[in-house]
Protein backbone atom coordinates (compact mmCIF):
# COMPACT_ATOMS: atom_id res chain seq x y z
CA UNK A 1 0.00 0.00 0.00
CA UNK A 2 1.38 3.40 -0.94
CA UNK A 3 1.60 6.28 1.50
CA UNK A 4 -1.16 8.04 -0.43
CA UNK A 5 -3.47 5.02 -0.17
CA UNK A 6 -2.71 4.74 3.53
CA UNK A 7 -3.62 8.41 4.10
CA UNK A 8 -6.87 8.00 2.17
CA UNK A 9 -7.87 4.90 4.14
CA UNK A 10 -6.97 6.50 7.48
CA UNK A 11 -9.00 9.60 6.62
CA UNK A 12 -11.98 7.51 5.54
CA UNK A 13 -11.95 5.54 8.79
CA UNK A 14 -11.83 8.70 10.90
CA UNK A 15 -14.53 10.46 8.89
CA UNK A 16 -16.77 7.40 9.21
CA UNK A 17 -16.29 7.50 13.00
CA UNK A 18 -17.43 11.14 13.02
CA UNK A 19 -20.48 10.32 10.89
CA UNK A 20 -21.46 7.36 13.08
CA UNK A 21 -21.15 9.44 16.24
CA UNK A 22 -22.80 12.65 15.03
CA UNK A 23 -25.56 11.14 12.90
CA UNK A 24 -26.17 8.04 15.03
CA UNK A 25 -25.79 5.69 12.07
CA UNK A 26 -24.60 2.12 11.75
CA UNK A 27 -21.24 1.57 10.10
CA UNK A 28 -22.98 0.20 7.02
CA UNK A 29 -25.25 3.21 6.65
CA UNK A 30 -22.41 5.66 7.33
CA UNK A 31 -20.33 3.97 4.63
CA UNK A 32 -23.23 3.97 2.19
CA UNK A 33 -23.80 7.69 2.66
CA UNK A 34 -20.17 8.74 2.63
CA UNK A 35 -19.17 6.60 -0.34
CA UNK A 36 -21.76 8.29 -2.60
CA UNK A 37 -20.80 11.81 -1.52
CA UNK A 38 -18.94 14.36 -3.61
CA UNK A 39 -16.42 14.67 -0.78
CA UNK A 40 -15.55 10.97 -1.10
CA UNK A 41 -15.05 11.39 -4.85
CA UNK A 42 -12.77 14.38 -4.25
CA UNK A 43 -10.86 12.43 -1.59
CA UNK A 44 -10.14 9.72 -4.19
CA UNK A 45 -9.03 12.28 -6.79
CA UNK A 46 -5.28 12.78 -6.38
CA UNK A 47 -5.41 16.13 -8.19
CA UNK A 48 -7.43 17.73 -5.38
CA UNK A 49 -4.89 16.91 -2.66
CA UNK A 50 -7.78 16.44 -0.25
CA UNK A 51 -6.22 13.24 1.06
CA UNK A 52 -3.50 15.43 2.62
CA UNK A 53 -6.02 17.30 4.78
CA UNK A 54 -7.10 16.32 8.28
CA UNK A 55 -10.09 14.05 8.87
CA UNK A 56 -11.79 16.92 10.74
CA UNK A 57 -11.48 19.17 7.68
CA UNK A 58 -12.79 16.45 5.38
CA UNK A 59 -15.68 15.77 7.76
CA UNK A 60 -16.51 19.49 7.82
CA UNK A 61 -16.72 19.44 4.03
CA UNK A 62 -18.99 16.39 4.25
CA UNK A 63 -21.27 18.09 6.79
CA UNK A 64 -21.55 21.12 4.50
CA UNK A 65 -22.40 18.83 1.58
CA UNK A 66 -25.15 17.15 3.61
CA UNK A 67 -26.47 20.53 4.77
CA UNK A 68 -26.42 22.15 1.31
CA UNK A 69 -27.25 19.11 -0.82
CA UNK A 70 -23.99 19.59 -2.72
CA UNK A 71 -20.35 20.26 -2.03
CA UNK A 72 -19.98 23.90 -1.02
CA UNK A 73 -17.02 25.21 0.91
CA UNK A 74 -18.41 27.86 3.21
CA UNK A 75 -16.34 30.95 3.87
CA UNK A 76 -15.18 31.68 7.39
mmCIF file of the N, C-alpha and C atoms, coordinates in Angstrom:
data_MODEL
# 
_entry.id   MODEL 
# 
loop_
_atom_site.group_PDB 
_atom_site.id 
_atom_site.type_symbol 
_atom_site.label_atom_id 
_atom_site.label_alt_id 
_atom_site.label_comp_id 
_atom_site.label_asym_id 
_atom_site.label_entity_id 
_atom_site.label_seq_id 
_atom_site.pdbx_PDB_ins_code 
_atom_site.Cartn_x 
_atom_site.Cartn_y 
_atom_site.Cartn_z 
_atom_site.occupancy 
_atom_site.B_iso_or_equiv 
_atom_site.pdbx_formal_charge 
_atom_site.auth_seq_id 
_atom_site.auth_comp_id 
_atom_site.auth_asym_id 
_atom_site.auth_atom_id 
_atom_site.pdbx_PDB_model_num 
ATOM 1   N N  . UNK A 1 1  ? 0.850   -1.173 0.000  1.00 0.00 ? 1  UNK A N  1 
ATOM 2   C CA . UNK A 1 1  ? 0.000   0.000  0.000  1.00 0.00 ? 1  UNK A CA 1 
ATOM 3   C C  . UNK A 1 1  ? 0.899   1.241  0.000  1.00 0.00 ? 1  UNK A C  1 
ATOM 4   N N  . UNK A 1 2  ? 0.597   2.172  -0.866 1.00 0.00 ? 2  UNK A N  1 
ATOM 5   C CA . UNK A 1 2  ? 1.382   3.400  -0.940 1.00 0.00 ? 2  UNK A CA 1 
ATOM 6   C C  . UNK A 1 2  ? 1.021   4.329  0.226  1.00 0.00 ? 2  UNK A C  1 
ATOM 7   N N  . UNK A 1 3  ? 1.871   5.297  0.454  1.00 0.00 ? 3  UNK A N  1 
ATOM 8   C CA . UNK A 1 3  ? 1.596   6.281  1.505  1.00 0.00 ? 3  UNK A CA 1 
ATOM 9   C C  . UNK A 1 3  ? 0.292   7.017  1.227  1.00 0.00 ? 3  UNK A C  1 
ATOM 10  N N  . UNK A 1 4  ? 0.064   7.343  -0.035 1.00 0.00 ? 4  UNK A N  1 
ATOM 11  C CA . UNK A 1 4  ? -1.162  8.040  -0.428 1.00 0.00 ? 4  UNK A CA 1 
ATOM 12  C C  . UNK A 1 4  ? -2.390  7.191  -0.103 1.00 0.00 ? 4  UNK A C  1 
ATOM 13  N N  . UNK A 1 5  ? -2.347  5.917  -0.455 1.00 0.00 ? 5  UNK A N  1 
ATOM 14  C CA . UNK A 1 5  ? -3.467  5.023  -0.174 1.00 0.00 ? 5  UNK A CA 1 
ATOM 15  C C  . UNK A 1 5  ? -3.692  4.886  1.325  1.00 0.00 ? 5  UNK A C  1 
ATOM 16  N N  . UNK A 1 6  ? -2.602  4.831  2.082  1.00 0.00 ? 6  UNK A N  1 
ATOM 17  C CA . UNK A 1 6  ? -2.712  4.739  3.527  1.00 0.00 ? 6  UNK A CA 1 
ATOM 18  C C  . UNK A 1 6  ? -3.398  5.982  4.094  1.00 0.00 ? 6  UNK A C  1 
ATOM 19  N N  . UNK A 1 7  ? -3.007  7.171  3.622  1.00 0.00 ? 7  UNK A N  1 
ATOM 20  C CA . UNK A 1 7  ? -3.623  8.411  4.096  1.00 0.00 ? 7  UNK A CA 1 
ATOM 21  C C  . UNK A 1 7  ? -5.115  8.453  3.764  1.00 0.00 ? 7  UNK A C  1 
ATOM 22  N N  . UNK A 1 8  ? -5.458  8.018  2.576  1.00 0.00 ? 8  UNK A N  1 
ATOM 23  C CA . UNK A 1 8  ? -6.868  8.005  2.175  1.00 0.00 ? 8  UNK A CA 1 
ATOM 24  C C  . UNK A 1 8  ? -7.665  7.076  3.089  1.00 0.00 ? 8  UNK A C  1 
ATOM 25  N N  . UNK A 1 9  ? -7.164  5.867  3.296  1.00 0.00 ? 9  UNK A N  1 
ATOM 26  C CA . UNK A 1 9  ? -7.871  4.898  4.140  1.00 0.00 ? 9  UNK A CA 1 
ATOM 27  C C  . UNK A 1 9  ? -7.997  5.394  5.581  1.00 0.00 ? 9  UNK A C  1 
ATOM 28  N N  . UNK A 1 10 ? -6.930  5.977  6.114  1.00 0.00 ? 10 UNK A N  1 
ATOM 29  C CA . UNK A 1 10 ? -6.966  6.496  7.484  1.00 0.00 ? 10 UNK A CA 1 
ATOM 30  C C  . UNK A 1 10 ? -7.991  7.624  7.600  1.00 0.00 ? 10 UNK A C  1 
ATOM 31  N N  . UNK A 1 11 ? -8.023  8.508  6.612  1.00 0.00 ? 11 UNK A N  1 
ATOM 32  C CA . UNK A 1 11 ? -9.003  9.598  6.625  1.00 0.00 ? 11 UNK A CA 1 
ATOM 33  C C  . UNK A 1 11 ? -10.426 9.063  6.541  1.00 0.00 ? 11 UNK A C  1 
ATOM 34  N N  . UNK A 1 12 ? -10.643 8.087  5.684  1.00 0.00 ? 12 UNK A N  1 
ATOM 35  C CA . UNK A 1 12 ? -11.981 7.511  5.543  1.00 0.00 ? 12 UNK A CA 1 
ATOM 36  C C  . UNK A 1 12 ? -12.440 6.910  6.867  1.00 0.00 ? 12 UNK A C  1 
ATOM 37  N N  . UNK A 1 13 ? -11.580 6.156  7.513  1.00 0.00 ? 13 UNK A N  1 
ATOM 38  C CA . UNK A 1 13 ? -11.952 5.539  8.791  1.00 0.00 ? 13 UNK A CA 1 
ATOM 39  C C  . UNK A 1 13 ? -12.322 6.587  9.826  1.00 0.00 ? 13 UNK A C  1 
ATOM 40  N N  . UNK A 1 14 ? -11.541 7.653  9.920  1.00 0.00 ? 14 UNK A N  1 
ATOM 41  C CA . UNK A 1 14 ? -11.828 8.699  10.903 1.00 0.00 ? 14 UNK A CA 1 
ATOM 42  C C  . UNK A 1 14 ? -13.107 9.457  10.570 1.00 0.00 ? 14 UNK A C  1 
ATOM 43  N N  . UNK A 1 15 ? -13.313 9.767  9.297  1.00 0.00 ? 15 UNK A N  1 
ATOM 44  C CA . UNK A 1 15 ? -14.530 10.464 8.888  1.00 0.00 ? 15 UNK A CA 1 
ATOM 45  C C  . UNK A 1 15 ? -15.754 9.598  9.182  1.00 0.00 ? 15 UNK A C  1 
ATOM 46  N N  . UNK A 1 16 ? -15.652 8.304  8.916  1.00 0.00 ? 16 UNK A N  1 
ATOM 47  C CA . UNK A 1 16 ? -16.775 7.405  9.214  1.00 0.00 ? 16 UNK A CA 1 
ATOM 48  C C  . UNK A 1 16 ? -17.083 7.391  10.709 1.00 0.00 ? 16 UNK A C  1 
ATOM 49  N N  . UNK A 1 17 ? -16.065 7.446  11.541 1.00 0.00 ? 17 UNK A N  1 
ATOM 50  C CA . UNK A 1 17 ? -16.291 7.504  12.998 1.00 0.00 ? 17 UNK A CA 1 
ATOM 51  C C  . UNK A 1 17 ? -17.068 8.765  13.366 1.00 0.00 ? 17 UNK A C  1 
ATOM 52  N N  . UNK A 1 18 ? -16.700 9.891  12.771 1.00 0.00 ? 18 UNK A N  1 
ATOM 53  C CA . UNK A 1 18 ? -17.429 11.144 13.019 1.00 0.00 ? 18 UNK A CA 1 
ATOM 54  C C  . UNK A 1 18 ? -18.893 11.015 12.585 1.00 0.00 ? 18 UNK A C  1 
ATOM 55  N N  . UNK A 1 19 ? -19.113 10.458 11.415 1.00 0.00 ? 19 UNK A N  1 
ATOM 56  C CA . UNK A 1 19 ? -20.479 10.315 10.891 1.00 0.00 ? 19 UNK A CA 1 
ATOM 57  C C  . UNK A 1 19 ? -21.308 9.415  11.800 1.00 0.00 ? 19 UNK A C  1 
ATOM 58  N N  . UNK A 1 20 ? -20.745 8.294  12.201 1.00 0.00 ? 20 UNK A N  1 
ATOM 59  C CA . UNK A 1 20 ? -21.457 7.355  13.078 1.00 0.00 ? 20 UNK A CA 1 
ATOM 60  C C  . UNK A 1 20 ? -21.841 8.041  14.379 1.00 0.00 ? 20 UNK A C  1 
ATOM 61  N N  . UNK A 1 21 ? -20.906 8.770  14.956 1.00 0.00 ? 21 UNK A N  1 
ATOM 62  C CA . UNK A 1 21 ? -21.149 9.436  16.237 1.00 0.00 ? 21 UNK A CA 1 
ATOM 63  C C  . UNK A 1 21 ? -22.159 10.568 16.109 1.00 0.00 ? 21 UNK A C  1 
ATOM 64  N N  . UNK A 1 22 ? -21.952 11.456 15.141 1.00 0.00 ? 22 UNK A N  1 
ATOM 65  C CA . UNK A 1 22 ? -22.796 12.652 15.031 1.00 0.00 ? 22 UNK A CA 1 
ATOM 66  C C  . UNK A 1 22 ? -24.174 12.381 14.448 1.00 0.00 ? 22 UNK A C  1 
ATOM 67  N N  . UNK A 1 23 ? -24.275 11.424 13.547 1.00 0.00 ? 23 UNK A N  1 
ATOM 68  C CA . UNK A 1 23 ? -25.557 11.142 12.905 1.00 0.00 ? 23 UNK A CA 1 
ATOM 69  C C  . UNK A 1 23 ? -26.258 9.924  13.507 1.00 0.00 ? 23 UNK A C  1 
ATOM 70  N N  . UNK A 1 24 ? -25.573 9.211  14.389 1.00 0.00 ? 24 UNK A N  1 
ATOM 71  C CA . UNK A 1 24 ? -26.172 8.040  15.029 1.00 0.00 ? 24 UNK A CA 1 
ATOM 72  C C  . UNK A 1 24 ? -26.469 6.914  14.052 1.00 0.00 ? 24 UNK A C  1 
ATOM 73  N N  . UNK A 1 25 ? -25.572 6.695  13.111 1.00 0.00 ? 25 UNK A N  1 
ATOM 74  C CA . UNK A 1 25 ? -25.794 5.691  12.075 1.00 0.00 ? 25 UNK A CA 1 
ATOM 75  C C  . UNK A 1 25 ? -24.984 4.433  12.340 1.00 0.00 ? 25 UNK A C  1 
ATOM 76  N N  . UNK A 1 26 ? -25.401 3.340  11.731 1.00 0.00 ? 26 UNK A N  1 
ATOM 77  C CA . UNK A 1 26 ? -24.601 2.118  11.752 1.00 0.00 ? 26 UNK A CA 1 
ATOM 78  C C  . UNK A 1 26 ? -23.412 2.315  10.820 1.00 0.00 ? 26 UNK A C  1 
ATOM 79  N N  . UNK A 1 27 ? -22.407 1.485  10.966 1.00 0.00 ? 27 UNK A N  1 
ATOM 80  C CA . UNK A 1 27 ? -21.238 1.571  10.098 1.00 0.00 ? 27 UNK A CA 1 
ATOM 81  C C  . UNK A 1 27 ? -21.629 1.377  8.635  1.00 0.00 ? 27 UNK A C  1 
ATOM 82  N N  . UNK A 1 28 ? -22.540 0.464  8.386  1.00 0.00 ? 28 UNK A N  1 
ATOM 83  C CA . UNK A 1 28 ? -22.980 0.199  7.016  1.00 0.00 ? 28 UNK A CA 1 
ATOM 84  C C  . UNK A 1 28 ? -23.662 1.407  6.405  1.00 0.00 ? 28 UNK A C  1 
ATOM 85  N N  . UNK A 1 29 ? -24.542 2.044  7.164  1.00 0.00 ? 29 UNK A N  1 
ATOM 86  C CA . UNK A 1 29 ? -25.253 3.213  6.650  1.00 0.00 ? 29 UNK A CA 1 
ATOM 87  C C  . UNK A 1 29 ? -24.305 4.400  6.496  1.00 0.00 ? 29 UNK A C  1 
ATOM 88  N N  . UNK A 1 30 ? -23.391 4.574  7.430  1.00 0.00 ? 30 UNK A N  1 
ATOM 89  C CA . UNK A 1 30 ? -22.408 5.658  7.331  1.00 0.00 ? 30 UNK A CA 1 
ATOM 90  C C  . UNK A 1 30 ? -21.561 5.481  6.076  1.00 0.00 ? 30 UNK A C  1 
ATOM 91  N N  . UNK A 1 31 ? -21.124 4.251  5.824  1.00 0.00 ? 31 UNK A N  1 
ATOM 92  C CA . UNK A 1 31 ? -20.328 3.968  4.633  1.00 0.00 ? 31 UNK A CA 1 
ATOM 93  C C  . UNK A 1 31 ? -21.139 4.234  3.370  1.00 0.00 ? 31 UNK A C  1 
ATOM 94  N N  . UNK A 1 32 ? -22.377 3.775  3.366  1.00 0.00 ? 32 UNK A N  1 
ATOM 95  C CA . UNK A 1 32 ? -23.230 3.974  2.190  1.00 0.00 ? 32 UNK A CA 1 
ATOM 96  C C  . UNK A 1 32 ? -23.362 5.460  1.875  1.00 0.00 ? 32 UNK A C  1 
ATOM 97  N N  . UNK A 1 33 ? -23.614 6.258  2.882  1.00 0.00 ? 33 UNK A N  1 
ATOM 98  C CA . UNK A 1 33 ? -23.804 7.690  2.655  1.00 0.00 ? 33 UNK A CA 1 
ATOM 99  C C  . UNK A 1 33 ? -22.513 8.390  2.254  1.00 0.00 ? 33 UNK A C  1 
ATOM 100 N N  . UNK A 1 34 ? -21.430 8.063  2.929  1.00 0.00 ? 34 UNK A N  1 
ATOM 101 C CA . UNK A 1 34 ? -20.171 8.745  2.626  1.00 0.00 ? 34 UNK A CA 1 
ATOM 102 C C  . UNK A 1 34 ? -19.640 8.346  1.257  1.00 0.00 ? 34 UNK A C  1 
ATOM 103 N N  . UNK A 1 35 ? -19.747 7.079  0.910  1.00 0.00 ? 35 UNK A N  1 
ATOM 104 C CA . UNK A 1 35 ? -19.175 6.596  -0.343 1.00 0.00 ? 35 UNK A CA 1 
ATOM 105 C C  . UNK A 1 35 ? -19.873 7.141  -1.583 1.00 0.00 ? 35 UNK A C  1 
ATOM 106 N N  . UNK A 1 36 ? -21.075 7.684  -1.457 1.00 0.00 ? 36 UNK A N  1 
ATOM 107 C CA . UNK A 1 36 ? -21.756 8.291  -2.603 1.00 0.00 ? 36 UNK A CA 1 
ATOM 108 C C  . UNK A 1 36 ? -21.646 9.815  -2.599 1.00 0.00 ? 36 UNK A C  1 
ATOM 109 N N  . UNK A 1 37 ? -20.912 10.362 -1.634 1.00 0.00 ? 37 UNK A N  1 
ATOM 110 C CA . UNK A 1 37 ? -20.797 11.813 -1.524 1.00 0.00 ? 37 UNK A CA 1 
ATOM 111 C C  . UNK A 1 37 ? -19.770 12.370 -2.499 1.00 0.00 ? 37 UNK A C  1 
ATOM 112 N N  . UNK A 1 38 ? -19.921 13.663 -2.785 1.00 0.00 ? 38 UNK A N  1 
ATOM 113 C CA . UNK A 1 38 ? -18.942 14.361 -3.613 1.00 0.00 ? 38 UNK A CA 1 
ATOM 114 C C  . UNK A 1 38 ? -17.604 14.441 -2.887 1.00 0.00 ? 38 UNK A C  1 
ATOM 115 N N  . UNK A 1 39 ? -17.648 14.584 -1.568 1.00 0.00 ? 39 UNK A N  1 
ATOM 116 C CA . UNK A 1 39 ? -16.419 14.666 -0.780 1.00 0.00 ? 39 UNK A CA 1 
ATOM 117 C C  . UNK A 1 39 ? -15.597 13.387 -0.948 1.00 0.00 ? 39 UNK A C  1 
ATOM 118 N N  . UNK A 1 40 ? -16.253 12.237 -0.910 1.00 0.00 ? 40 UNK A N  1 
ATOM 119 C CA . UNK A 1 40 ? -15.546 10.974 -1.095 1.00 0.00 ? 40 UNK A CA 1 
ATOM 120 C C  . UNK A 1 40 ? -14.893 10.925 -2.477 1.00 0.00 ? 40 UNK A C  1 
ATOM 121 N N  . UNK A 1 41 ? -15.616 11.373 -3.483 1.00 0.00 ? 41 UNK A N  1 
ATOM 122 C CA . UNK A 1 41 ? -15.055 11.390 -4.846 1.00 0.00 ? 41 UNK A CA 1 
ATOM 123 C C  . UNK A 1 41 ? -13.834 12.302 -4.910 1.00 0.00 ? 41 UNK A C  1 
ATOM 124 N N  . UNK A 1 42 ? -13.912 13.456 -4.272 1.00 0.00 ? 42 UNK A N  1 
ATOM 125 C CA . UNK A 1 42 ? -12.771 14.384 -4.252 1.00 0.00 ? 42 UNK A CA 1 
ATOM 126 C C  . UNK A 1 42 ? -11.607 13.800 -3.464 1.00 0.00 ? 42 UNK A C  1 
ATOM 127 N N  . UNK A 1 43 ? -11.903 13.062 -2.406 1.00 0.00 ? 43 UNK A N  1 
ATOM 128 C CA . UNK A 1 43 ? -10.864 12.433 -1.594 1.00 0.00 ? 43 UNK A CA 1 
ATOM 129 C C  . UNK A 1 43 ? -10.094 11.398 -2.422 1.00 0.00 ? 43 UNK A C  1 
ATOM 130 N N  . UNK A 1 44 ? -10.763 10.723 -3.327 1.00 0.00 ? 44 UNK A N  1 
ATOM 131 C CA . UNK A 1 44 ? -10.141 9.719  -4.189 1.00 0.00 ? 44 UNK A CA 1 
ATOM 132 C C  . UNK A 1 44 ? -9.365  10.341 -5.346 1.00 0.00 ? 44 UNK A C  1 
ATOM 133 N N  . UNK A 1 45 ? -9.661  11.585 -5.672 1.00 0.00 ? 45 UNK A N  1 
ATOM 134 C CA . UNK A 1 45 ? -9.032  12.284 -6.789 1.00 0.00 ? 45 UNK A CA 1 
ATOM 135 C C  . UNK A 1 45 ? -7.699  12.882 -6.331 1.00 0.00 ? 45 UNK A C  1 
ATOM 136 N N  . UNK A 1 46 ? -6.606  12.337 -6.816 1.00 0.00 ? 46 UNK A N  1 
ATOM 137 C CA . UNK A 1 46 ? -5.279  12.777 -6.380 1.00 0.00 ? 46 UNK A CA 1 
ATOM 138 C C  . UNK A 1 46 ? -5.003  14.237 -6.724 1.00 0.00 ? 46 UNK A C  1 
ATOM 139 N N  . UNK A 1 47 ? -5.641  14.745 -7.773 1.00 0.00 ? 47 UNK A N  1 
ATOM 140 C CA . UNK A 1 47 ? -5.412  16.130 -8.192 1.00 0.00 ? 47 UNK A CA 1 
ATOM 141 C C  . UNK A 1 47 ? -5.913  17.148 -7.176 1.00 0.00 ? 47 UNK A C  1 
ATOM 142 N N  . UNK A 1 48 ? -6.894  16.779 -6.356 1.00 0.00 ? 48 UNK A N  1 
ATOM 143 C CA . UNK A 1 48 ? -7.433  17.727 -5.376 1.00 0.00 ? 48 UNK A CA 1 
ATOM 144 C C  . UNK A 1 48 ? -6.522  17.887 -4.171 1.00 0.00 ? 48 UNK A C  1 
ATOM 145 N N  . UNK A 1 49 ? -5.743  16.865 -3.849 1.00 0.00 ? 49 UNK A N  1 
ATOM 146 C CA . UNK A 1 49 ? -4.890  16.911 -2.661 1.00 0.00 ? 49 UNK A CA 1 
ATOM 147 C C  . UNK A 1 49 ? -5.668  16.803 -1.365 1.00 0.00 ? 49 UNK A C  1 
ATOM 148 N N  . UNK A 1 50 ? -6.951  16.501 -1.452 1.00 0.00 ? 50 UNK A N  1 
ATOM 149 C CA . UNK A 1 50 ? -7.782  16.435 -0.248 1.00 0.00 ? 50 UNK A CA 1 
ATOM 150 C C  . UNK A 1 50 ? -7.296  15.363 0.719  1.00 0.00 ? 50 UNK A C  1 
ATOM 151 N N  . UNK A 1 51 ? -6.705  14.318 0.192  1.00 0.00 ? 51 UNK A N  1 
ATOM 152 C CA . UNK A 1 51 ? -6.222  13.238 1.057  1.00 0.00 ? 51 UNK A CA 1 
ATOM 153 C C  . UNK A 1 51 ? -5.119  13.707 2.007  1.00 0.00 ? 51 UNK A C  1 
ATOM 154 N N  . UNK A 1 52 ? -4.534  14.878 1.752  1.00 0.00 ? 52 UNK A N  1 
ATOM 155 C CA . UNK A 1 52 ? -3.499  15.428 2.617  1.00 0.00 ? 52 UNK A CA 1 
ATOM 156 C C  . UNK A 1 52 ? -4.072  16.248 3.778  1.00 0.00 ? 52 UNK A C  1 
ATOM 157 N N  . UNK A 1 53 ? -5.366  16.512 3.733  1.00 0.00 ? 53 UNK A N  1 
ATOM 158 C CA . UNK A 1 53 ? -6.023  17.297 4.780  1.00 0.00 ? 53 UNK A CA 1 
ATOM 159 C C  . UNK A 1 53 ? -6.377  16.420 5.972  1.00 0.00 ? 53 UNK A C  1 
ATOM 160 N N  . UNK A 1 54 ? -6.741  17.057 7.069  1.00 0.00 ? 54 UNK A N  1 
ATOM 161 C CA . UNK A 1 54 ? -7.096  16.324 8.282  1.00 0.00 ? 54 UNK A CA 1 
ATOM 162 C C  . UNK A 1 54 ? -8.487  15.718 8.143  1.00 0.00 ? 54 UNK A C  1 
ATOM 163 N N  . UNK A 1 55 ? -8.746  14.642 8.886  1.00 0.00 ? 55 UNK A N  1 
ATOM 164 C CA . UNK A 1 55 ? -10.088 14.050 8.872  1.00 0.00 ? 55 UNK A CA 1 
ATOM 165 C C  . UNK A 1 55 ? -11.159 15.056 9.320  1.00 0.00 ? 55 UNK A C  1 
ATOM 166 N N  . UNK A 1 56 ? -10.820 15.923 10.267 1.00 0.00 ? 56 UNK A N  1 
ATOM 167 C CA . UNK A 1 56 ? -11.791 16.922 10.739 1.00 0.00 ? 56 UNK A CA 1 
ATOM 168 C C  . UNK A 1 56 ? -12.170 17.882 9.612  1.00 0.00 ? 56 UNK A C  1 
ATOM 169 N N  . UNK A 1 57 ? -11.207 18.291 8.817  1.00 0.00 ? 57 UNK A N  1 
ATOM 170 C CA . UNK A 1 57 ? -11.480 19.173 7.684  1.00 0.00 ? 57 UNK A CA 1 
ATOM 171 C C  . UNK A 1 57 ? -12.351 18.465 6.653  1.00 0.00 ? 57 UNK A C  1 
ATOM 172 N N  . UNK A 1 58 ? -12.015 17.232 6.344  1.00 0.00 ? 58 UNK A N  1 
ATOM 173 C CA . UNK A 1 58 ? -12.788 16.446 5.379  1.00 0.00 ? 58 UNK A CA 1 
ATOM 174 C C  . UNK A 1 58 ? -14.211 16.241 5.884  1.00 0.00 ? 58 UNK A C  1 
ATOM 175 N N  . UNK A 1 59 ? -14.347 15.958 7.174  1.00 0.00 ? 59 UNK A N  1 
ATOM 176 C CA . UNK A 1 59 ? -15.676 15.774 7.757  1.00 0.00 ? 59 UNK A CA 1 
ATOM 177 C C  . UNK A 1 59 ? -16.476 17.072 7.693  1.00 0.00 ? 59 UNK A C  1 
ATOM 178 N N  . UNK A 1 60 ? -15.827 18.210 7.923  1.00 0.00 ? 60 UNK A N  1 
ATOM 179 C CA . UNK A 1 60 ? -16.507 19.493 7.825  1.00 0.00 ? 60 UNK A CA 1 
ATOM 180 C C  . UNK A 1 60 ? -17.048 19.710 6.411  1.00 0.00 ? 60 UNK A C  1 
ATOM 181 N N  . UNK A 1 61 ? -16.251 19.363 5.409  1.00 0.00 ? 61 UNK A N  1 
ATOM 182 C CA . UNK A 1 61 ? -16.723 19.444 4.026  1.00 0.00 ? 61 UNK A CA 1 
ATOM 183 C C  . UNK A 1 61 ? -17.937 18.541 3.812  1.00 0.00 ? 61 UNK A C  1 
ATOM 184 N N  . UNK A 1 62 ? -17.869 17.326 4.381  1.00 0.00 ? 62 UNK A N  1 
ATOM 185 C CA . UNK A 1 62 ? -18.988 16.389 4.249  1.00 0.00 ? 62 UNK A CA 1 
ATOM 186 C C  . UNK A 1 62 ? -20.252 16.957 4.908  1.00 0.00 ? 62 UNK A C  1 
ATOM 187 N N  . UNK A 1 63 ? -20.108 17.510 6.111  1.00 0.00 ? 63 UNK A N  1 
ATOM 188 C CA . UNK A 1 63 ? -21.269 18.095 6.794  1.00 0.00 ? 63 UNK A CA 1 
ATOM 189 C C  . UNK A 1 63 ? -21.886 19.213 5.957  1.00 0.00 ? 63 UNK A C  1 
ATOM 190 N N  . UNK A 1 64 ? -21.038 20.043 5.351  1.00 0.00 ? 64 UNK A N  1 
ATOM 191 C CA . UNK A 1 64 ? -21.550 21.117 4.499  1.00 0.00 ? 64 UNK A CA 1 
ATOM 192 C C  . UNK A 1 64 ? -22.248 20.556 3.265  1.00 0.00 ? 64 UNK A C  1 
ATOM 193 N N  . UNK A 1 65 ? -21.735 19.465 2.725  1.00 0.00 ? 65 UNK A N  1 
ATOM 194 C CA . UNK A 1 65 ? -22.396 18.831 1.580  1.00 0.00 ? 65 UNK A CA 1 
ATOM 195 C C  . UNK A 1 65 ? -23.773 18.309 1.980  1.00 0.00 ? 65 UNK A C  1 
ATOM 196 N N  . UNK A 1 66 ? -23.860 17.670 3.133  1.00 0.00 ? 66 UNK A N  1 
ATOM 197 C CA . UNK A 1 66 ? -25.150 17.153 3.611  1.00 0.00 ? 66 UNK A CA 1 
ATOM 198 C C  . UNK A 1 66 ? -26.123 18.320 3.837  1.00 0.00 ? 66 UNK A C  1 
ATOM 199 N N  . UNK A 1 67 ? -25.641 19.365 4.451  1.00 0.00 ? 67 UNK A N  1 
ATOM 200 C CA . UNK A 1 67 ? -26.470 20.535 4.768  1.00 0.00 ? 67 UNK A CA 1 
ATOM 201 C C  . UNK A 1 67 ? -26.970 21.238 3.509  1.00 0.00 ? 67 UNK A C  1 
ATOM 202 N N  . UNK A 1 68 ? -26.094 21.384 2.510  1.00 0.00 ? 68 UNK A N  1 
ATOM 203 C CA . UNK A 1 68 ? -26.425 22.146 1.309  1.00 0.00 ? 68 UNK A CA 1 
ATOM 204 C C  . UNK A 1 68 ? -26.919 21.299 0.140  1.00 0.00 ? 68 UNK A C  1 
ATOM 205 N N  . UNK A 1 69 ? -26.820 19.976 0.263  1.00 0.00 ? 69 UNK A N  1 
ATOM 206 C CA . UNK A 1 69 ? -27.250 19.107 -0.820 1.00 0.00 ? 69 UNK A CA 1 
ATOM 207 C C  . UNK A 1 69 ? -26.217 18.987 -1.935 1.00 0.00 ? 69 UNK A C  1 
ATOM 208 N N  . UNK A 1 70 ? -25.093 19.673 -1.773 1.00 0.00 ? 70 UNK A N  1 
ATOM 209 C CA . UNK A 1 70 ? -23.993 19.592 -2.725 1.00 0.00 ? 70 UNK A CA 1 
ATOM 210 C C  . UNK A 1 70 ? -22.749 20.100 -2.023 1.00 0.00 ? 70 UNK A C  1 
ATOM 211 N N  . UNK A 1 71 ? -21.614 19.862 -2.626 1.00 0.00 ? 71 UNK A N  1 
ATOM 212 C CA . UNK A 1 71 ? -20.349 20.259 -2.033 1.00 0.00 ? 71 UNK A CA 1 
ATOM 213 C C  . UNK A 1 71 ? -20.157 21.762 -2.183 1.00 0.00 ? 71 UNK A C  1 
ATOM 214 N N  . UNK A 1 72 ? -20.182 22.454 -1.057 1.00 0.00 ? 72 UNK A N  1 
ATOM 215 C CA . UNK A 1 72 ? -19.982 23.903 -1.024 1.00 0.00 ? 72 UNK A CA 1 
ATOM 216 C C  . UNK A 1 72 ? -19.043 24.187 0.132  1.00 0.00 ? 72 UNK A C  1 
ATOM 217 N N  . UNK A 1 73 ? -17.935 24.833 -0.166 1.00 0.00 ? 73 UNK A N  1 
ATOM 218 C CA . UNK A 1 73 ? -17.023 25.207 0.910  1.00 0.00 ? 73 UNK A CA 1 
ATOM 219 C C  . UNK A 1 73 ? -17.434 26.579 1.402  1.00 0.00 ? 73 UNK A C  1 
ATOM 220 N N  . UNK A 1 74 ? -17.939 26.607 2.641  1.00 0.00 ? 74 UNK A N  1 
ATOM 221 C CA . UNK A 1 74 ? -18.409 27.858 3.212  1.00 0.00 ? 74 UNK A CA 1 
ATOM 222 C C  . UNK A 1 74 ? -17.229 28.713 3.635  1.00 0.00 ? 74 UNK A C  1 
ATOM 223 N N  . UNK A 1 75 ? -17.388 30.008 3.471  1.00 0.00 ? 75 UNK A N  1 
ATOM 224 C CA . UNK A 1 75 ? -16.344 30.953 3.872  1.00 0.00 ? 75 UNK A CA 1 
ATOM 225 C C  . UNK A 1 75 ? -16.391 31.163 5.373  1.00 0.00 ? 75 UNK A C  1 
ATOM 226 N N  . UNK A 1 76 ? -15.256 31.424 5.951  1.00 0.00 ? 76 UNK A N  1 
ATOM 227 C CA . UNK A 1 76 ? -15.176 31.681 7.393  1.00 0.00 ? 76 UNK A CA 1 
ATOM 228 C C  . UNK A 1 76 ? -15.435 33.139 7.648  1.00 0.00 ? 76 UNK A C  1 
# 
